[in-house]
Every structure is written in C-alpha cells, then in structure tokens.
Amino acid sequence: MLELHCHTTFSDGTLTPTELVETAAAAGVRAIAITDHDTLSGWDEAIAAGKTYGLEIVPGVELSTVWGDRSLHILGFYPQREQLMSPLTERLEGRKRRAQRMLEALAELGYPLQLADRGEGMAPGRPHIASAMVAAGYVKTSQEAFDRFLGEGKPAYVGYEKFSAIEGIQLLRECGAVPVWAHPYLFQGGKVETTFHALLDAGLMGLEVYHPSHSPTQTKQLKAWCEQHQLVMTGGSDYHGPGPAGKGNHANQLNGFRIPLSLLDGLKAAVATVR
C-alpha cells in the first residue's frame, strides 16, 4: 500500500512521474514517494498525476553523499522546496561534472559517447551512460557496462564529488526534511553498525528497513535499531522502472513489500519535530 523509494526519468528511472503514478495505482499503491537523485523536478508532475489516480504523493529526494570516500545515500522526506533548491542546484551540477568525467574516461579507453541533453533539472547518472554504451554497441547489456567499466573500481568509474553524509543530514534537517539512511546494507565503506551510530550522532532520523537488497536478518536488525533509538522506519522497492534487474536497473516490483499505510504516520509525525 505504501512505496517510499521510487525514481522517475528526472533521475535514473525509466518512467515519467505520470507513468510511475499510474503504474503504482495499478499495483495497489495508495501513497508513493518521489525520491529522485539530487533533484526535486519530478514533484509537480507526480502531484498532478496523484490527483488523477487518487494517490498521495510524498515529496522526497535521495541525496548522493559519501562516507569514507564511498557512496552513501540519504533519503529526505517532506523537505521545504524553497530552502533546498539552491543547495541541490550545486549537487546537480556536480552530477553533470561527474558524468562528463566518466565520458572522458571512456573516450580515452576507446569508447566515445555523447549523452543526449536531458534538460534542466534532470540528474544524469551511470545508468544513462550504461544505456548509451548499449545503444552504441560497446556492450550487450547495462549490467556488462557496470561490470567492465562503470562499477566502483572499474576503469571509467568516477566517485561523487565530496559531500559528506553528515553534511547531507544537516542540510535536510535545515530544510525541514526527515533524513533516512537508504538501503544501509548496500553500503560498502565500513561496518553498518559503526556507520549507523556516527550518522545517528549527526542527526539521522530514520532507516530504510524494507529494501529488496536486505535479507530477513538485516531487516530484523534495522527494525531493532529503529525501536531502540525511536527512529522512523521506511521502506520501498527502490523502483526504477520495468525491465531486467541489474546494477544499472533496479527492476523491483512495485508494492512487493505490501508496506501498510500506517508506516507513513510515523514519518509525518517526525516532520513536525524538525520544523
């Protein structure tokens, strides 16, 4: 009934906000969060579509941050748009610079590419480059592009520009949002428990408990931490659109967790404590 982690064509999803809302409604979702990477540009279209299809839209964002020089994503729910737009503009420009550096690395390796202009407010990422490599005939699948060129440690990989998880948490709270650590057990930069306590000290307010990458044991541990520290629990499919699953395409089923709408109450209550 509830989806709190979804992407659209404004970042690395394959469905427009309208298509995402329509698909979610058909899957039985009643409330859905738009959490594109480093951009809020999909909100307005999603909200309009939500009125058409009877879905509640939860405004959100997924910040690309680093911890110990490794990627760590922070979800932010219900940010005040006017306060967050300016800082996000710099984050978006950083994404564009990162994409350009990866294109330059690929060209040096003998795989020249050009990405189509995605327009203002669109966040480019590795999945777009992977898709371009497939279209150019350099690789057969996006997964192959990640495995050979774009994954961490591969020859064309470029890390995010320096923007720490602590800075991300602080920014979100300053903008009235609830910061939640996205898919904690995907983090590869250290022990999850150690990192969790550091982020908690920085003002983290929640954990993404339900995620396709989490095992039942990991989900149980995340729930226990939320209960112990009175944190918000969230969850979602991390939906990027239909298609084969892989590093460049998280093709997870919408509404697969059947998360009850009651989970949204805790998130909304947390917003009141930030503002």
C-alpha positions in Angstrom: 0.0 0.0 0.0 3.0 2.3 0.6 6.1 3.0 -1.5 8.7 5.3 -0.1 11.6 4.9 -2.6 10.9 5.5 -6.3 12.7 7.1 -9.2 11.5 8.8 -12.4 13.0 9.9 -15.7 14.2 13.1 -13.8 17.0 10.9 -12.4 17.7 7.3 -13.3 14.1 5.9 -13.6 12.6 4.8 -16.9 9.1 6.0 -16.2 7.9 9.6 -16.2 6.3 10.8 -13.0 2.9 10.3 -14.5 3.7 6.8 -15.8 5.1 5.9 -12.3 2.0 7.1 -10.5 -0.3 5.3 -13.0 1.8 2.1 -12.6 1.8 2.4 -8.8 -2.0 2.9 -8.7 -2.5 -0.3 -10.8 -0.3 -2.2 -8.4 -2.5 -1.2 -5.4 -0.2 1.5 -4.0 -2.1 4.3 -2.1 0.8 6.6 -1.3 4.2 6.9 -3.1 7.3 9.0 -2.5 9.2 10.6 -5.4 12.8 10.3 -4.4 14.9 11.1 -7.5 18.6 11.6 -7.1 19.6 15.1 -6.2 16.6 16.8 -7.8 13.0 17.8 -6.9 12.0 18.3 -10.5 9.5 15.4 -10.7 7.3 16.5 -7.9 4.9 18.8 -9.7 4.0 16.3 -12.4 3.7 13.5 -9.9 1.4 15.5 -7.6 -0.8 16.4 -10.6 -1.0 12.7 -11.6 -1.7 11.7 -8.0 -4.8 13.8 -8.1 -5.9 12.0 -11.2 -5.2 8.5 -9.9 -6.1 9.0 -6.3 -2.6 8.6 -4.9 -1.0 10.6 -2.1 2.4 11.9 -3.2 5.2 12.1 -0.6 7.7 14.7 -1.7 11.2 13.4 -1.3 14.8 13.3 -2.6 17.7 10.9 -2.5 20.9 12.7 -1.7 24.2 11.4 -3.1 26.7 11.7 -0.3 30.0 9.9 0.7 31.2 8.4 3.9 34.9 7.3 4.0 35.1 8.1 0.3 32.4 5.5 -0.5 28.9 6.2 -1.8 26.2 6.5 0.8 22.7 7.7 0.0 20.4 9.7 2.3 16.7 9.9 1.7 14.9 13.1 2.7 11.2 13.3 3.1 9.0 16.4 3.0 11.8 19.0 2.5 10.8 22.6 2.1 11.4 23.1 -1.6 12.4 26.8 -1.4 15.2 26.1 1.1 16.6 23.0 -0.7 16.5 24.1 -4.3 19.7 26.2 -4.2 21.9 23.6 -2.5 20.5 21.0 -4.8 21.5 23.0 -7.9 25.1 22.6 -6.9 24.6 18.9 -6.3 23.0 18.6 -9.7 25.9 20.4 -11.4 28.2 18.0 -9.6 26.4 15.1 -11.1 26.8 16.6 -14.5 30.6 17.1 -13.9 30.9 13.5 -12.7 29.1 12.2 -15.8 31.3 14.2 -18.1 34.5 12.9 -16.4 33.2 9.3 -16.9 32.5 10.1 -20.6 36.1 11.4 -20.9 37.5 8.3 -19.3 35.5 6.1 -21.7 36.7 8.1 -24.7 40.3 7.6 -23.5 39.6 3.8 -23.4 38.3 3.9 -27.0 34.6 4.2 -26.3 33.5 7.7 -27.2 30.0 8.6 -26.3 27.6 11.6 -26.1 24.7 11.8 -23.8 21.5 13.4 -25.0 20.7 16.7 -23.3 18.2 15.7 -20.6 17.1 19.2 -19.9 17.2 21.4 -16.8 16.5 19.7 -13.6 17.4 16.3 -14.9 20.1 14.3 -12.9 22.5 12.3 -15.1 23.9 9.1 -13.7 25.8 5.9 -14.5 22.6 4.1 -15.8 22.3 6.7 -18.5 25.9 6.1 -19.6 25.4 2.4 -19.4 22.3 2.7 -21.7 24.3 4.8 -24.1 27.0 2.2 -24.2 24.4 -0.4 -25.1 22.9 1.8 -27.8 26.4 2.4 -29.3 27.1 -1.4 -29.4 30.0 -1.3 -27.0 28.3 -3.7 -24.6 25.4 -6.0 -24.8 23.7 -5.0 -21.5 23.8 -2.3 -18.9 25.0 -4.9 -16.4 28.0 -5.5 -18.6 28.7 -1.8 -18.7 28.8 -1.7 -15.0 30.8 -4.9 -14.6 33.5 -3.8 -17.1 33.6 0.0 -16.9 31.3 1.8 -14.6 31.2 -0.1 -11.3 33.3 1.1 -8.4 37.0 0.3 -9.0 36.4 -0.1 -12.8 38.4 1.9 -15.3 35.7 4.5 -16.1 34.3 4.9 -12.6 34.4 8.4 -11.1 33.3 8.9 -7.5 30.9 11.5 -6.3 32.2 15.0 -5.5 32.9 15.5 -1.8 29.7 15.9 0.0 29.7 14.0 3.3 26.7 12.1 4.7 26.9 14.4 7.8 26.6 17.4 5.5 23.6 15.8 3.8 21.8 15.0 7.0 22.4 18.5 8.3 21.2 20.1 5.0 18.0 18.0 5.0 17.2 18.9 8.6 17.9 22.6 7.9 15.3 22.3 5.1 12.7 20.8 7.4 13.1 17.2 6.0 13.4 13.9 7.7 16.8 12.3 6.8 16.7 8.5 6.4 19.6 6.2 5.6 18.8 4.5 2.3 19.4 0.7 1.9 22.1 0.6 4.7 23.3 -2.9 3.9 24.3 -1.9 0.4 26.9 0.4 1.9 30.5 -0.9 1.3 32.6 1.7 3.1 32.7 0.1 6.6 30.7 -1.7 9.2 27.0 -0.8 9.0 26.6 -0.7 12.8 29.6 1.7 13.2 28.4 3.9 10.4 24.9 3.9 11.8 25.9 5.3 15.1 28.0 8.0 13.5 25.1 9.1 11.4 22.8 8.9 14.4 25.1 11.3 16.2 24.9 13.6 13.2 21.1 13.8 13.4 19.9 10.8 11.3 16.1 10.3 12.0 15.3 7.1 10.3 16.4 3.9 8.5 15.1 2.3 5.3 14.2 -1.0 6.9 12.4 -2.6 3.9 14.5 -2.8 0.7 14.9 -5.6 -1.9 18.6 -5.9 -1.0 18.1 -6.6 2.7 17.9 -10.2 4.0 15.3 -11.0 6.7 18.1 -10.9 9.3 19.2 -7.5 8.2 15.6 -6.2 8.1 15.2 -7.5 11.7 18.3 -5.7 12.8 17.3 -2.4 11.3 13.8 -2.7 12.9 15.5 -3.3 16.2 17.7 -0.2 15.9 14.7 1.9 15.0 12.8 0.7 18.0 15.8 1.1 20.3 16.5 4.7 19.2 12.9 5.7 18.4 13.7 6.3 14.7 11.4 6.4 11.7 11.1 3.2 9.7 10.6 3.5 6.0 10.8 1.1 3.1 10.2 0.7 -0.6 11.1 -1.2 -3.8 13.7 1.4 -4.9 11.7 1.2 -8.2 13.5 2.5 -11.3 11.0 1.1 -13.8 10.2 -2.2 -15.6 13.0 -4.3 -17.2 15.7 -6.8 -16.2 17.2 -6.2 -12.8 20.9 -5.2 -12.6 23.3 -2.6 -11.2 22.0 -0.2 -13.9 18.4 -1.0 -13.5 16.8 -1.8 -10.2 13.7 -3.6 -11.7 12.0 -4.4 -8.5 8.2 -5.0 -8.2 6.1 -2.0 -7.0 4.2 -2.8 -3.8 6.2 -6.0 -3.4 6.5 -5.5 0.4 2.9 -4.6 1.0 4.0 -1.9 3.4 1.0 -0.6 5.4 0.0 3.0 5.1 0.3 3.3 8.9 4.1 3.5 8.5 3.5 6.9 6.9 2.1 8.2 10.2 5.4 7.9 11.9 7.1 9.8 9.1 4.7 12.6 9.2 5.0 12.9 13.0 8.8 13.2 12.6 8.4 16.1 10.2 6.7 18.1 13.0 9.7 17.6 15.2 12.1 19.0 12.6 10.1 22.2 11.9 
